Amino acid sequence: MSNATLQQRLVSVRLFYDFLVEEGLCQDNPVGRGRYTPGARGGGRQRGLVRRMVKLPWIPSDEQWRAVLAIAAAEPVRTRLMLALAYDAALRREELCSLRTDDLDPGRRLVRVRAETTKSRRERVVPYSVATGVLLSQYLVHRATLSRARGGLFLSESRRNFAQPLSLWTWSKVVRRSPAYRHPHARGPHAAGAQPARHCHHAAHRRGAPRQVSTAKQS
């Protein structure tokens, strides 16, 4: 069984013995909890019966990222900008698709992620790279040909939803249709842009600042 399954089953058994202790049918709970004891230098910690394991996300190497970006360079400017922003700012799919025109500060190269679009319900302001800023300038020129109205940053170009804010599901379909998604290095649990938060956080910010990646077309 996986570590998560073991943890769930131990919780059920532990709660059952808690009930028996409360009812006076048992003196103690044999399924111990992890405890932290203050007072000693640095504190003391007693682990539970099964250690909780956290699996780290897969982090591509620089060569693997360059291979994927080389393929993505042939994509439309909207796709290239969304990929760059998700990578630089460690954005989840919902955070990315919910960006508005007033969430961006091109002068300082900052993007505001509104609290209502985040999983933790906490607003944050994160930077993006110079290369992403160039893509943003190109996309804003293209966006003006679709609509000059303020609102959603990324607009659909389909006949059915022309100039409407891009939905989460449309973005997933765009990524799956991209040759970069079919590249061996792009395959993984977050390749479709479903929940790339942990993946992008480790890949883009492990060095403390956005990596200078470019998805611009080569002249």
Disulfide bonds with the S-S distance in Angstrom:
none
